[in-house]
Structures are given as structure tokens and as C-alpha cells.
Amino acid sequence: MVDFSYLMVPGLGGSGAEHWQSHWQREIAHARIVEQADWDRPESDAWVTTLNRYVEGCRKPVVLVAHSLGCALVAHWAARVRYGQAAPPSAPISAAMLVAPADVDSEAHTPDIIRSFAPMPLARLPFPSLVVASADDPFVSPERSAQFAGSWDSDLVSVGPMGHLSSDSGCGSWPRGKTILSEFVHRQSVPWQ
């Protein structure tokens, strides 16, 4: 069985101690949270640079587990690697789970403070990916989540009405999400290089 490095990629405000990403970081071997310098004033270039540094620090195949604005960050980082604006990862990316992707293009769904992440990259992601969406997420419509999944060539899982899939939504350690992640990762056999 392949041993992975798990990078938890939080969104705006980071993931507090009770967020499922923080629970998973404590529960999953070789899991780390990507810590940004400023969680409350996100800037896409700085956040991409930080994510790239964390990926470069991994020696095992990487699984990215992003939430909200973190999903946009993963899409921007992958686009920059594709176009030679960031170094290719030293360890292969095996999979990405993109949970509740914030609609950075929508003034109706997301705050102006995240506009440096607009427009959302909609090119196919060069690694297996899964979008997990809630039916009543205030930061992205189900239709837009489906559009992201289609554009990124991601599998799509709808988990019903669960808000923004965060600690504010009452997810706690979100065992169902951890099962979704485990099943998705174990279906991947060829890492992206």
C-alpha cells in the first residue's frame, strides 16, 4: 500500500482547532496543515508560494485536502505548475479532495477580500481530483460546484444540505468526509508526476 503525505489546505481564516481539517491532521499519519502567513488577508501569489513550499517539502506522494478558498488555491497552483510559473513538485501529486470550493468569481457568494483569487482557473487538473459539495453552501451554488468539477475533470460528490462543510456547519471531525477521502485515495493507482 502506498504511503502518502497529506496536506490540509485551509481557506479564508484558516482551520481552527475544531475544523475537520484540524481533526484529520491529528488523526492521519503524515498529515500537515499548510499554514499561511496571513489567514485574514489572502493574497493569491503569496498563498501559492506557500503551498508550493509545502509540496516541495514532501518526499512521499502527496494528497491535497482543500477546503473553500483552499480549493481555488490548489487550482491556481496547478495552473502555475502547468505553465512553468512554479516548479513541478518533487513528489508526485496522487489526488486532491476539494471540499466546498468558494466561488471566488461571485460577488453574491464570496467577500471582496478574496478577489485576488479571481478568476477561478477552470482548466483540467493534472491529477485525480474529487469535488465534495453541499446543497446549501452559502459560498457556492450546487450548479457552480458542478461546473468546477466538470472543468477540473473531477469526480463530484454531493453530501446534501451541510452548509459550508466547516466547524460552523457542525461537521466536527466529519467521519463521512474522511471515509470519502479514504475511498477516493485508494482508487488512485498512478500518481501525477
Backbone as ProteinMPNN parsed JSONL, in Angstrom:
{"seq_chain_A": "MVDFSYLMVPGLGGSGAEHWQSHWQREIAHARIVEQADWDRPESDAWVTTLNRYVEGCRKPVVLVAHSLGCALVAHWAARVRYGQAAPPSAPISAAMLVAPADVDSEAHTPDIIRSFAPMPLARLPFPSLVVASADDPFVSPERSAQFAGSWDSDLVSVGPMGHLSSDSGCGSWPRGKTILSEFVHRQSVPWQ", "coords_chain_A": {"N_chain_A": [[0.836, -1.174, 0.0], [0.513, 2.249, -0.795], [2.217, 4.856, 0.826], [1.272, 8.006, 1.927], [1.792, 11.592, 1.878], [-0.189, 13.915, 3.45], [-1.59, 16.977, 2.763], [-3.302, 19.436, 4.308], [-5.279, 21.985, 3.165], [-6.318, 24.895, 4.066], [-8.937, 27.444, 3.907], [-9.989, 30.9, 3.777], [-9.333, 32.559, 6.793], [-8.286, 30.298, 7.952], [-8.124, 27.009, 9.493], [-9.651, 26.33, 12.378], [-9.163, 24.793, 15.66], [-11.29, 23.008, 15.936], [-12.153, 22.441, 13.411], [-12.742, 20.117, 10.746], [-10.459, 19.657, 9.174], [-8.37, 20.141, 10.936], [-8.858, 18.171, 12.85], [-8.392, 15.917, 11.204], [-5.719, 16.301, 10.584], [-4.547, 15.706, 12.986], [-5.279, 13.04, 13.207], [-4.508, 11.532, 10.965], [-1.737, 9.822, 9.71], [1.297, 11.363, 8.739], [0.219, 13.847, 8.028], [-0.202, 17.31, 7.425], [-0.958, 20.735, 8.092], [-1.229, 23.323, 5.778], [0.178, 26.24, 6.502], [-0.607, 29.543, 6.252], [0.821, 32.867, 6.01], [-0.861, 35.034, 6.489], [-3.994, 34.689, 7.374], [-6.31, 36.166, 7.202], [-6.169, 38.159, 5.309], [-6.03, 37.212, 2.452], [-3.781, 36.621, -0.232], [-3.284, 35.815, -3.475], [-0.795, 35.221, -4.849], [1.112, 35.033, -2.758], [-0.039, 32.985, -1.232], [0.033, 30.844, -3.062], [2.795, 30.533, -3.342], [3.444, 29.69, -0.748], [1.987, 27.239, -0.584], [3.347, 25.845, -2.607], [5.877, 25.617, -1.44], [5.31, 23.896, 0.721], [4.491, 21.586, -0.683], [6.87, 21.017, -2.029], [8.361, 20.231, 0.145], [7.601, 17.67, 0.668], [8.244, 14.175, 0.616], [6.978, 11.886, 0.035], [4.344, 10.527, -2.05], [1.802, 12.924, -2.646], [-1.281, 13.913, -1.16], [-3.664, 16.263, -1.571], [-5.826, 18.094, 0.479], [-8.246, 20.16, 0.349], [-10.126, 23.031, 1.438], [-12.79, 25.245, 0.796], [-11.637, 28.446, 0.077], [-9.174, 27.331, -0.179], [-9.475, 25.446, -2.185], [-9.564, 26.975, -4.533], [-6.986, 27.919, -4.356], [-5.48, 25.547, -4.782], [-6.222, 25.064, -7.459], [-5.132, 27.35, -8.718], [-2.407, 26.976, -8.096], [-1.868, 24.545, -9.465], [-2.289, 25.416, -12.087], [-0.201, 27.243, -12.387], [2.034, 25.582, -12.145], [1.608, 24.014, -14.423], [1.985, 25.907, -16.471], [4.621, 26.575, -16.174], [5.208, 28.5, -14.276], [5.644, 27.896, -11.711], [7.662, 25.627, -9.909], [7.721, 22.172, -10.873], [6.31, 19.641, -8.757], [8.392, 17.928, -6.366], [7.661, 15.548, -5.269], [5.204, 13.201, -6.353], [1.817, 14.228, -7.088], [-0.836, 12.594, -5.874], [-3.595, 12.716, -5.5], [-6.413, 14.932, -5.098], [-8.677, 16.28, -2.845], [-11.328, 18.346, -2.961], [-13.089, 20.4, -1.148], [-16.155, 22.008, -0.725], [-15.762, 24.281, -2.617], [-14.962, 27.669, -2.737], [-16.699, 30.19, -4.473], [-14.929, 32.214, -6.064], [-15.34, 34.075, -8.041], [-17.813, 35.185, -7.729], [-19.591, 37.871, -6.589], [-21.884, 37.749, -5.139], [-21.663, 35.489, -3.597], [-19.196, 35.365, -2.265], [-16.741, 37.183, -0.254], [-15.238, 40.417, -0.99], [-12.564, 40.437, -0.253], [-11.272, 38.191, -1.157], [-10.836, 38.447, -3.861], [-8.386, 38.448, -5.236], [-8.001, 35.906, -6.009], [-9.569, 35.507, -8.159], [-9.824, 35.359, -11.713], [-11.387, 32.14, -11.245], [-9.376, 29.394, -11.961], [-10.168, 27.234, -14.601], [-9.185, 25.079, -15.934], [-8.468, 21.65, -16.773], [-7.48, 19.66, -14.054], [-4.262, 18.312, -13.44], [-4.115, 15.917, -12.023], [-5.733, 13.235, -10.268], [-8.908, 14.135, -8.985], [-11.433, 15.214, -6.65], [-14.461, 16.753, -6.11], [-16.267, 17.843, -3.377], [-19.431, 18.684, -2.469], [-21.907, 20.743, -0.896], [-25.454, 20.986, -0.663], [-26.553, 23.351, 0.218], [-24.631, 25.358, 0.462], [-23.461, 28.505, 1.428], [-21.469, 29.847, 0.074], [-21.098, 28.947, -2.473], [-22.956, 27.888, -5.261], [-24.817, 24.83, -5.904], [-24.824, 24.314, -8.654], [-22.613, 25.744, -9.586], [-20.568, 24.434, -8.213], [-20.746, 21.979, -9.507], [-20.005, 22.824, -12.057], [-17.319, 23.537, -11.591], [-16.296, 20.97, -10.951], [-16.733, 19.63, -13.396], [-15.121, 21.162, -15.174], [-12.591, 20.846, -14.043], [-12.252, 18.18, -14.409], [-12.994, 16.51, -12.358], [-14.242, 14.059, -10.05], [-17.53, 14.203, -8.628], [-19.124, 14.634, -5.578], [-22.074, 14.946, -3.896], [-23.131, 15.94, -0.757], [-25.529, 16.518, 0.327], [-27.617, 18.83, 2.257], [-25.432, 20.599, 4.017], [-24.399, 23.042, 4.739], [-21.46, 25.061, 4.71], [-19.684, 23.056, 5.056], [-17.987, 23.072, 7.36], [-16.566, 23.883, 10.62], [-18.419, 25.645, 11.643], [-20.676, 24.679, 10.458], [-21.253, 22.496, 11.892], [-19.838, 20.135, 11.437], [-17.854, 18.842, 12.892], [-15.481, 16.306, 13.452], [-16.049, 15.144, 11.086], [-16.569, 12.33, 10.061], [-17.76, 11.025, 7.838], [-16.726, 12.443, 5.66], [-14.035, 11.783, 5.906], [-14.136, 9.102, 5.285], [-14.986, 9.296, 2.607], [-12.697, 10.517, 1.532], [-10.745, 8.509, 2.059], [-11.703, 6.323, 0.516], [-11.587, 7.468, -2.049], [-8.82, 8.064, -2.359], [-7.71, 5.507, -2.246], [-8.584, 4.471, -4.623], [-6.913, 5.527, -6.477], [-4.216, 4.894, -8.545], [-2.051, 5.653, -10.128], [0.227, 8.057, -9.669], [0.46, 11.621, -10.333], [3.096, 13.061, -12.14]], "CA_chain_A": [[0.0, 0.0, 0.0], [1.289, 3.475, -0.901], [2.203, 5.749, 1.975], [1.086, 9.343, 1.386], [1.832, 12.821, 2.658], [-1.457, 14.623, 3.329], [-1.516, 18.407, 3.03], [-4.585, 20.083, 4.52], [-5.161, 23.318, 2.575], [-7.479, 25.659, 4.528], [-9.357, 28.651, 3.216], [-10.004, 32.174, 4.495], [-9.43, 32.426, 8.236], [-7.628, 29.079, 8.41], [-8.956, 25.971, 10.11], [-9.48, 26.311, 13.83], [-8.918, 23.504, 16.304], [-12.443, 22.118, 15.81], [-12.435, 22.188, 11.993], [-12.404, 18.738, 10.38], [-9.081, 19.561, 8.689], [-7.503, 20.051, 12.115], [-9.047, 16.81, 13.371], [-7.722, 14.955, 10.326], [-4.277, 16.496, 10.71], [-4.148, 14.985, 14.201], [-5.64, 11.625, 13.123], [-3.925, 10.859, 9.796], [-0.273, 9.815, 9.695], [1.959, 12.168, 7.699], [-0.655, 14.954, 7.617], [0.206, 18.644, 7.88], [-1.781, 21.85, 7.626], [-0.489, 24.378, 5.1], [-0.005, 27.459, 7.305], [-0.363, 30.792, 5.529], [1.298, 33.958, 6.863], [-1.982, 35.902, 6.854], [-5.243, 33.989, 7.067], [-7.446, 37.078, 7.079], [-5.989, 38.994, 4.113], [-5.393, 36.29, 1.498], [-3.221, 37.156, -1.473], [-3.079, 34.563, -4.22], [0.615, 34.919, -5.131], [1.763, 34.601, -1.52], [-0.58, 31.681, -0.83], [0.556, 29.83, -3.995], [4.193, 30.321, -2.971], [3.457, 28.879, 0.474], [1.588, 25.875, -0.933], [4.437, 25.24, -3.37], [6.927, 25.275, -0.482], [4.881, 22.698, 1.446], [4.543, 20.438, -1.597], [8.287, 20.72, -2.247], [8.893, 19.598, 1.342], [7.103, 16.294, 0.789], [9.049, 13.152, -0.039], [6.06, 10.807, -0.319], [3.254, 11.014, -2.897], [1.013, 13.917, -1.908], [-2.726, 14.059, -1.283], [-4.099, 17.603, -1.163], [-7.179, 18.099, 1.038], [-8.51, 21.595, 0.397], [-11.463, 23.494, 1.819], [-13.216, 26.609, 0.498], [-10.66, 29.179, -0.723], [-8.068, 26.41, -0.441], [-9.711, 24.786, -3.481], [-9.09, 27.925, -5.547], [-5.53, 27.917, -4.237], [-4.98, 24.353, -5.469], [-6.405, 25.272, -8.905], [-4.132, 28.336, -9.152], [-1.082, 26.365, -8.018], [-1.746, 23.582, -10.57], [-2.157, 26.18, -13.335], [1.15, 27.825, -12.453], [2.954, 24.487, -12.456], [1.374, 23.639, -15.818], [2.528, 26.918, -17.382], [6.018, 26.836, -15.868], [5.362, 29.636, -13.369], [6.035, 27.301, -10.435], [8.424, 24.397, -10.153], [6.959, 20.934, -10.704], [6.551, 19.08, -7.422], [9.423, 16.89, -6.27], [6.917, 14.31, -5.003], [4.011, 13.197, -7.197], [0.507, 14.501, -6.505], [-1.643, 11.399, -6.122], [-5.024, 13.018, -5.501], [-6.85, 16.149, -4.403], [-10.071, 16.346, -2.421], [-11.646, 19.772, -2.971], [-14.328, 20.44, -0.386], [-16.865, 23.29, -0.652], [-14.934, 25.306, -3.27], [-15.53, 29.016, -2.711], [-16.864, 30.784, -5.807], [-14.173, 33.466, -5.977], [-15.798, 34.996, -9.083], [-19.171, 35.636, -7.438], [-19.76, 38.87, -5.531], [-23.052, 37.357, -4.343], [-21.36, 34.344, -2.74], [-17.939, 35.453, -1.529], [-16.348, 38.556, 0.059], [-14.268, 41.074, -1.87], [-11.192, 40.218, 0.199], [-10.646, 37.048, -1.851], [-10.842, 38.68, -5.312], [-7.093, 38.175, -5.898], [-8.064, 34.527, -6.499], [-10.394, 35.51, -9.368], [-10.859, 34.366, -11.979], [-11.099, 30.748, -10.869], [-8.865, 28.58, -13.074], [-11.115, 26.176, -14.963], [-8.519, 24.057, -16.745], [-8.424, 20.299, -16.196], [-6.392, 19.437, -13.108], [-3.402, 17.231, -13.941], [-4.057, 14.814, -11.071], [-7.106, 12.839, -9.925], [-9.49, 15.05, -8.008], [-12.801, 14.978, -6.22], [-15.129, 17.909, -5.519], [-17.316, 17.488, -2.432], [-20.28, 19.87, -2.412], [-23.123, 20.76, -0.087], [-26.606, 21.518, -1.403], [-26.945, 24.68, 0.696], [-23.42, 26.116, 0.79], [-23.673, 29.924, 1.15], [-20.357, 30.414, -0.68], [-21.082, 28.428, -3.843], [-24.191, 27.183, -5.597], [-24.574, 23.466, -6.382], [-24.532, 24.358, -10.096], [-21.235, 26.211, -9.765], [-19.707, 23.322, -7.783], [-20.758, 21.004, -10.597], [-19.195, 23.39, -13.14], [-15.913, 23.348, -11.216], [-15.961, 19.553, -11.093], [-16.658, 19.315, -14.819], [-13.962, 21.835, -15.772], [-11.361, 20.268, -13.493], [-12.304, 16.735, -14.647], [-13.066, 15.923, -11.02], [-15.459, 13.39, -9.601], [-18.356, 15.093, -7.814], [-19.947, 14.005, -4.549], [-22.944, 15.862, -3.175], [-23.384, 15.372, 0.566], [-26.797, 17.04, 0.823], [-27.534, 20.145, 2.894], [-24.482, 20.622, 5.136], [-23.767, 24.351, 4.832], [-20.145, 25.23, 4.084], [-18.848, 21.912, 5.435], [-16.974, 23.635, 8.249], [-16.932, 23.737, 12.022], [-19.658, 26.408, 11.827], [-21.768, 23.851, 9.945], [-21.437, 21.368, 12.798], [-19.238, 18.912, 10.895], [-16.973, 18.17, 13.842], [-14.366, 15.623, 12.787], [-16.607, 14.759, 9.794], [-16.151, 10.969, 9.689], [-18.182, 10.673, 6.468], [-15.74, 13.023, 4.75], [-12.796, 11.003, 5.984], [-14.403, 7.874, 4.508], [-14.962, 9.693, 1.19], [-11.288, 10.711, 1.188], [-10.057, 7.217, 2.057], [-12.135, 5.541, -0.652], [-11.083, 8.114, -3.259], [-7.369, 7.896, -2.435], [-7.375, 4.11, -2.531], [-8.887, 4.174, -6.038], [-5.885, 6.106, -7.343], [-3.06, 3.99, -8.628], [-0.937, 6.245, -10.86], [0.394, 9.444, -9.27], [0.85, 12.617, -11.328], [4.499, 13.431, -11.993]], "C_chain_A": [[0.889, 1.249, 0.0], [1.115, 4.296, 0.368], [2.18, 7.176, 1.433], [1.462, 10.42, 2.401], [0.518, 13.533, 2.402], [-1.235, 16.089, 3.683], [-2.927, 18.952, 3.129], [-4.428, 21.539, 4.087], [-6.395, 24.131, 2.965], [-7.774, 26.863, 3.648], [-9.244, 29.876, 4.11], [-10.187, 31.935, 5.998], [-8.733, 31.21, 8.806], [-8.628, 28.084, 8.969], [-8.667, 25.949, 11.597], [-9.354, 24.899, 14.363], [-10.065, 22.513, 16.123], [-12.852, 21.854, 14.36], [-12.01, 20.766, 11.661], [-10.983, 18.61, 9.854], [-8.106, 19.426, 9.863], [-7.639, 18.679, 12.776], [-8.258, 15.811, 12.529], [-6.206, 15.074, 10.431], [-3.761, 15.742, 11.933], [-4.327, 13.474, 14.058], [-4.933, 10.85, 12.011], [-2.402, 10.964, 9.857], [0.231, 10.645, 8.511], [1.053, 13.281, 7.167], [-0.159, 16.256, 8.233], [-0.808, 19.648, 7.363], [-0.863, 22.872, 6.975], [-0.808, 25.682, 5.82], [0.377, 28.687, 6.486], [0.074, 31.884, 6.508], [0.151, 34.841, 7.337], [-3.277, 35.244, 6.41], [-6.382, 34.939, 6.742], [-7.35, 38.056, 5.911], [-5.292, 38.153, 3.052], [-4.934, 37.0, 0.229], [-2.75, 35.953, -2.286], [-1.614, 34.235, -4.469], [1.331, 34.38, -3.891], [1.267, 33.219, -1.106], [-0.08, 30.574, -1.758], [2.005, 29.507, -3.64], [4.294, 29.436, -1.729], [3.064, 27.435, 0.178], [2.711, 25.165, -1.673], [5.564, 24.799, -2.436], [6.565, 24.007, 0.304], [4.947, 21.457, 0.554], [5.992, 20.025, -1.831], [8.911, 20.018, -1.051], [8.461, 18.157, 1.527], [7.994, 15.326, 0.028], [8.199, 11.946, -0.442], [5.02, 11.364, -1.275], [2.259, 11.824, -2.065], [-0.473, 13.78, -2.212], [-3.074, 15.435, -0.732], [-5.54, 17.512, -0.68], [-7.525, 19.558, 1.303], [-9.946, 21.894, 0.793], [-11.632, 24.945, 1.394], [-12.208, 27.337, -0.401], [-9.432, 28.325, -1.016], [-8.226, 25.666, -1.757], [-9.258, 25.678, -4.631], [-7.573, 27.977, -5.544], [-4.928, 26.723, -4.969], [-5.094, 24.526, -6.984], [-5.39, 26.271, -9.451], [-2.733, 27.727, -9.152], [-0.87, 25.396, -9.18], [-1.578, 24.302, -11.902], [-0.758, 26.759, -13.466], [2.203, 26.757, -12.721], [2.834, 24.124, -13.931], [2.054, 24.611, -16.782], [3.94, 27.348, -17.024], [6.251, 28.023, -14.959], [5.658, 29.188, -11.946], [6.732, 25.987, -10.757], [7.519, 23.177, -10.019], [7.278, 20.326, -9.341], [7.609, 17.988, -7.453], [8.801, 15.537, -5.958], [5.655, 14.347, -5.857], [2.756, 13.565, -6.405], [-0.382, 13.321, -6.875], [-3.115, 11.705, -6.238], [-5.262, 14.352, -4.805], [-8.33, 16.032, -4.098], [-10.378, 17.815, -2.182], [-13.038, 19.955, -2.384], [-14.882, 21.861, -0.343], [-16.079, 24.416, -1.312], [-15.624, 26.665, -3.279], [-15.594, 29.568, -4.134], [-16.233, 32.173, -5.81], [-14.594, 34.49, -7.021], [-17.128, 35.661, -8.745], [-19.212, 36.635, -6.283], [-20.938, 38.516, -4.633], [-22.723, 36.255, -3.341], [-20.125, 34.513, -1.871], [-17.527, 36.906, -1.315], [-15.28, 39.094, -0.89], [-12.821, 40.757, -1.506], [-10.504, 39.056, -0.518], [-10.557, 37.246, -3.365], [-9.492, 38.45, -5.979], [-7.037, 36.738, -6.417], [-8.956, 34.4, -7.738], [-9.522, 35.897, -10.558], [-10.408, 32.965, -11.545], [-10.536, 30.016, -12.082], [-9.819, 27.412, -13.349], [-10.514, 25.137, -15.895], [-8.536, 22.723, -16.003], [-7.244, 20.195, -15.239], [-5.574, 18.23, -13.557], [-3.18, 16.101, -12.945], [-5.492, 14.445, -10.734], [-7.657, 13.738, -8.824], [-10.962, 14.746, -7.793], [-13.325, 16.268, -5.608], [-16.248, 17.382, -4.624], [-18.129, 18.754, -2.175], [-21.494, 19.65, -1.526], [-24.236, 21.417, -0.893], [-26.988, 22.926, -0.977], [-25.75, 25.514, 1.159], [-23.644, 27.592, 0.467], [-22.597, 30.553, 0.274], [-20.218, 29.87, -2.095], [-22.398, 27.69, -4.086], [-23.86, 25.751, -6.021], [-24.214, 23.433, -7.866], [-23.085, 24.776, -10.349], [-20.242, 25.134, -9.3], [-19.614, 22.267, -8.88], [-19.943, 21.508, -11.785], [-17.708, 23.237, -12.834], [-15.496, 21.899, -11.437], [-15.813, 19.18, -12.561], [-15.425, 19.91, -15.478], [-12.648, 21.215, -15.312], [-11.239, 18.779, -13.783], [-12.262, 15.974, -13.325], [-14.32, 15.079, -10.882], [-16.218, 14.377, -8.729], [-19.186, 14.268, -6.848], [-20.761, 15.102, -3.881], [-23.313, 15.203, -1.851], [-24.695, 15.895, 1.165], [-26.617, 18.378, 1.514], [-26.661, 20.117, 4.156], [-23.766, 21.962, 5.245], [-22.434, 24.383, 4.11], [-19.164, 24.121, 4.476], [-17.666, 22.36, 6.299], [-17.377, 23.391, 9.694], [-18.197, 24.521, 12.333], [-20.882, 25.628, 11.353], [-22.04, 22.645, 10.835], [-20.838, 20.063, 12.306], [-18.408, 18.149, 11.915], [-15.803, 17.533, 13.113], [-14.766, 15.052, 11.427], [-16.153, 13.368, 9.337], [-16.581, 10.56, 8.29], [-17.189, 11.221, 5.449], [-14.441, 12.246, 4.734], [-12.945, 9.687, 5.23], [-14.377, 8.171, 3.015], [-13.522, 9.851, 0.728], [-10.577, 9.366, 1.068], [-10.419, 6.39, 0.828], [-11.591, 6.141, -1.944], [-9.584, 7.874, -3.424], [-7.007, 6.464, -2.805], [-7.749, 3.677, -3.95], [-7.796, 4.681, -6.981], [-4.678, 5.188, -7.363], [-1.849, 4.619, -9.305], [-0.804, 7.707, -10.442], [0.789, 10.337, -10.44], [2.315, 12.968, -11.092], [4.784, 14.674, -12.79]], "O_chain_A": [[1.895, 1.301, 0.708], [0.015, 4.413, 0.909], [2.987, 7.52, 0.569], [1.451, 10.193, 3.611], [0.145, 13.737, 1.247], [-0.751, 16.406, 4.769], [-3.671, 18.936, 2.148], [-3.55, 22.246, 4.581], [-7.414, 24.069, 2.276], [-6.989, 27.245, 2.781], [-8.49, 29.88, 5.083], [-11.083, 31.201, 6.415], [-8.599, 31.093, 10.024], [-9.838, 28.306, 8.918], [-7.569, 25.59, 12.022], [-9.43, 23.929, 13.609], [-9.842, 21.302, 16.154], [-13.804, 21.114, 14.115], [-11.037, 20.259, 12.219], [-10.347, 17.575, 10.055], [-7.13, 18.679, 9.782], [-6.647, 18.095, 13.21], [-7.543, 14.964, 13.066], [-5.492, 14.072, 10.376], [-2.656, 15.2, 11.908], [-3.618, 12.704, 14.705], [-4.778, 9.633, 12.111], [-1.848, 12.049, 10.033], [-0.35, 10.621, 7.426], [1.115, 13.619, 5.985], [0.248, 16.303, 9.394], [-1.438, 19.438, 6.327], [0.16, 23.247, 7.546], [-1.936, 26.172, 5.756], [1.528, 28.849, 6.081], [-0.262, 31.833, 7.691], [0.179, 35.343, 8.46], [-3.616, 35.243, 5.227], [-7.332, 34.546, 6.065], [-8.334, 38.708, 5.563], [-4.108, 38.349, 2.777], [-5.627, 37.868, -0.303], [-1.916, 35.172, -1.829], [-1.216, 33.079, -4.317], [2.065, 33.395, -3.967], [2.056, 32.376, -0.68], [0.203, 29.471, -1.292], [2.399, 28.34, -3.636], [5.133, 28.537, -1.67], [3.731, 26.507, 0.636], [2.997, 24.0, -1.393], [6.141, 23.727, -2.623], [7.418, 23.148, 0.524], [5.405, 20.4, 0.989], [6.312, 18.836, -1.833], [9.889, 19.286, -1.207], [8.915, 17.491, 2.457], [8.445, 15.625, -1.078], [8.664, 11.081, -1.185], [4.825, 12.58, -1.31], [1.923, 11.46, -0.939], [-0.874, 13.562, -3.355], [-2.81, 15.732, 0.433], [-6.384, 16.92, -1.352], [-7.156, 20.123, 2.333], [-10.859, 21.114, 0.522], [-10.744, 25.773, 1.599], [-11.951, 26.894, -1.52], [-8.727, 28.569, -1.994], [-7.233, 25.294, -2.383], [-8.644, 25.205, -5.587], [-6.944, 28.067, -6.598], [-3.955, 26.883, -5.706], [-4.169, 24.175, -7.717], [-4.842, 26.063, -10.533], [-1.962, 27.933, -10.089], [0.184, 25.415, -9.816], [-0.812, 23.854, -12.756], [-0.192, 26.76, -14.559], [3.163, 27.005, -13.45], [3.844, 23.946, -14.612], [2.628, 24.195, -17.789], [4.415, 28.373, -17.511], [7.376, 28.515, -14.869], [5.896, 30.02, -11.07], [6.425, 25.328, -11.751], [6.647, 23.145, -9.15], [8.388, 20.48, -8.832], [7.718, 17.229, -8.416], [9.343, 14.498, -6.335], [5.089, 15.42, -6.064], [2.64, 13.26, -5.218], [-0.647, 13.08, -8.052], [-3.827, 11.038, -6.99], [-4.43, 14.832, -4.035], [-9.137, 15.725, -4.975], [-9.776, 18.455, -1.319], [-14.041, 19.696, -3.048], [-14.178, 22.802, 0.025], [-15.757, 25.406, -0.655], [-16.743, 26.794, -3.774], [-14.645, 29.423, -4.905], [-16.911, 33.176, -5.587], [-14.24, 35.663, -6.903], [-17.526, 36.612, -9.418], [-18.905, 36.29, -5.142], [-20.981, 38.942, -3.479], [-23.425, 36.1, -2.342], [-20.016, 33.862, -0.832], [-17.911, 37.777, -2.097], [-14.527, 38.338, -1.503], [-11.944, 40.807, -2.368], [-9.278, 38.953, -0.486], [-10.232, 36.3, -4.084], [-9.45, 38.271, -7.196], [-6.133, 36.387, -7.176], [-9.084, 33.314, -8.302], [-8.583, 36.679, -10.413], [-9.216, 32.661, -11.49], [-11.166, 30.02, -13.139], [-10.22, 26.697, -12.431], [-11.238, 24.402, -16.566], [-8.608, 22.677, -14.775], [-6.131, 20.598, -15.577], [-6.138, 17.232, -14.006], [-2.168, 15.403, -13.014], [-6.388, 15.272, -10.9], [-6.963, 14.059, -7.859], [-11.631, 14.123, -8.618], [-12.711, 16.818, -4.694], [-17.073, 16.576, -5.056], [-17.594, 19.766, -1.722], [-22.029, 18.547, -1.418], [-23.981, 22.302, -1.71], [-27.673, 23.63, -1.719], [-25.844, 26.276, 2.122], [-23.988, 27.912, -0.671], [-22.777, 31.666, -0.22], [-19.325, 30.281, -2.835], [-22.886, 26.963, -3.22], [-22.739, 25.484, -6.453], [-23.393, 22.619, -8.289], [-22.416, 24.224, -11.223], [-19.197, 24.946, -9.921], [-18.539, 21.73, -9.148], [-19.266, 20.724, -12.451], [-16.927, 22.854, -13.705], [-14.457, 21.634, -12.043], [-14.865, 18.487, -12.931], [-14.752, 19.235, -16.258], [-11.708, 21.076, -16.095], [-10.226, 18.169, -13.439], [-11.595, 14.948, -13.191], [-15.337, 15.351, -11.52], [-15.621, 15.286, -8.153], [-19.866, 13.322, -7.245], [-20.205, 16.07, -3.362], [-23.753, 14.053, -1.822], [-24.944, 15.736, 2.36], [-25.566, 19.003, 1.374], [-27.096, 19.671, 5.218], [-22.657, 22.031, 5.775], [-22.286, 23.807, 3.033], [-17.959, 24.24, 4.252], [-16.509, 22.064, 6.003], [-18.405, 22.769, 9.964], [-18.976, 24.114, 13.195], [-21.998, 25.89, 11.801], [-22.951, 21.862, 10.565], [-21.282, 18.989, 12.713], [-18.273, 16.93, 11.811], [-15.198, 18.161, 12.244], [-13.92, 14.534, 10.698], [-15.436, 13.242, 8.344], [-15.858, 9.829, 7.614], [-16.85, 10.538, 4.482], [-13.821, 12.069, 3.686], [-11.995, 9.211, 4.608], [-13.817, 7.399, 2.237], [-13.16, 9.373, -0.347], [-9.884, 9.115, 0.082], [-9.543, 5.823, 0.175], [-11.178, 5.405, -2.84], [-9.129, 7.518, -4.511], [-6.09, 6.24, -3.595], [-7.288, 2.64, -4.426], [-7.762, 4.304, -8.152], [-4.185, 4.763, -6.318], [-0.725, 4.169, -9.083], [-1.641, 8.525, -10.821], [1.379, 9.873, -11.416], [2.726, 13.153, -9.946], [5.917, 15.155, -12.8]]}, "name": "protein", "num_of_chains": 1, "seq": "MVDFSYLMVPGLGGSGAEHWQSHWQREIAHARIVEQADWDRPESDAWVTTLNRYVEGCRKPVVLVAHSLGCALVAHWAARVRYGQAAPPSAPISAAMLVAPADVDSEAHTPDIIRSFAPMPLARLPFPSLVVASADDPFVSPERSAQFAGSWDSDLVSVGPMGHLSSDSGCGSWPRGKTILSEFVHRQSVPWQ"}
